[in-house]
Amino acid sequence: GIPRDEIDLIFDRFYRGEKSRVRNQEEYPGVGLGLAIVKGLVEAHNASIDVNSIPGKGTTFILNFPKIPK
């Protein structure tokens, strides 16, 4: 899971956590754009994204999209 003090930062462009979750940083370095892109796409669709995280256990992301009227 993501440490509580990092939750507010994970959607910032180029943010990478103190302890990266990838085992091999040389092979998979990342640049910290993934969640920023996801948040931008979600908000462009008038939706929201919620994070539930328990350090040492795991993290769940919940995407909430508005219902399309019939």
C-alpha positions in Angstrom: 0.0 0.0 0.0 0.9 3.7 -0.2 2.0 5.5 2.9 -0.6 7.9 4.2 1.6 10.9 3.8 2.0 10.2 0.1 -1.7 9.8 -0.8 -2.2 13.5 -1.5 0.8 13.5 -3.8 0.3 10.5 -6.0 -1.7 12.3 -8.7 0.9 15.0 -9.1 2.8 15.0 -12.4 6.3 13.5 -12.0 5.7 12.4 -8.4 7.3 9.1 -7.5 7.0 7.7 -4.1 9.9 7.5 -1.7 9.9 3.7 -2.0 9.1 2.8 -5.5 6.9 -0.3 -5.9 9.0 -1.7 -8.8 11.6 -4.2 -7.9 14.0 -3.5 -10.8 14.3 0.3 -11.1 16.9 0.1 -13.8 14.7 -2.0 -16.1 11.4 -0.1 -15.2 12.4 3.4 -14.1 9.1 5.2 -14.6 8.6 9.0 -14.6 5.6 9.5 -12.4 3.0 10.3 -15.0 0.7 7.4 -14.9 -1.7 8.4 -12.2 -1.6 12.1 -13.3 -2.8 11.0 -16.8 -5.5 8.7 -15.3 -6.8 11.6 -13.1 -6.9 13.9 -16.1 -8.9 11.5 -18.2 -11.3 10.7 -15.3 -11.9 14.4 -14.6 -12.4 15.1 -18.4 -15.4 12.7 -18.2 -16.9 14.4 -15.1 -15.9 11.4 -13.0 -13.9 11.0 -9.8 -11.2 8.7 -8.5 -10.9 7.5 -4.9 -7.9 5.8 -3.2 -8.1 3.3 -0.4 -4.7 2.2 0.8 -3.4 0.2 3.6 0.4 0.4 3.9 1.9 -3.1 3.8 -1.3 -4.6 2.4 -2.3 -3.0 -0.9 -4.1 -0.1 -2.7 -7.5 0.1 -4.4 -8.5 2.8 -6.9 -12.2 3.3 -7.4 -13.4 5.2 -10.5 -16.8 6.8 -10.3 -18.4 7.8 -13.6 -21.7 9.7 -13.8 -24.7 7.7 -15.0 -25.7 8.6 -18.6 -29.4 9.6 -18.7 -31.6 7.5 -21.0 
